[in-house]
Amino acid sequence: NPLDQVTLTVAAGAPGAFTLYEDNGTNAKQSSTTAVQASGHSVRIDGARGAFAGQPKSRVWTVSILGATAPAQVTADGRKLPSTAWHWDAAAHKLTVELPRRDVRSPVTVTY
């Protein structure tokens, strides 16, 4: 299954980072990585580096932030997102942001 929809769950608090690794399941020499960093009130998803047969050209990212504070607004690359693109769960202190489909090689920073 192509990874064209990804839910990324991060915890608010201390800065953190990880790298998403992808390949076609048969040849690890053909792969890509996507770096993710979280710090303060932002999450940055870098563009994919590398390529492999069957790699999706675009994907939808859903970013779920646990332990967040209520946002006044949410932005992606400095542009305010409509309230329909994000959901604040006050009881769970969880912010969920669904980004529009974008090229896998395009980085994006979500700020809240």
C-alpha positions, 0 to 999 in steps of 0.5 A, a space after each residue: 500500500 502506498 503511504 499517501 495518507 500519514 498520521 503523525 502523532 507528537 507530544 508537546 513539551 520537549 523538542 524531538 525529532 525522528 525520520 520516517 523511512 520508506 521503501 518498496 518492500 523489496 529493495 532497501 537500496 531504493 528508499 526515501 526518508 522524511 525528517 520530522 522535528 517538533 519544538 515549542 508550538 511547531 512541527 516541521 515535516 521536511 520533504 522526502 529525500 530519495 526515491 523508490 519504485 511505487 513511491 507516492 507523488 503526494 500525500 495527506 498529512 494529519 498531525 496530532 499533537 498531544 498535550 497541546 494548549 488551545 490554539 488561537 489559530 493554526 498555520 501551515 507555512 505561515 498561512 492561517 488554516 481554516 477552522 475546518 482543517 483542524 480540531 481542538 479536543 479540550 478534554 484530551 488537550 489534543 490538537 489534530 490538523 489535517 493538511 491539504 494533499 501536497 507533493 512528498 518533496 514539499 516541506 511544511 511547518 505547522 504552527 499553533 
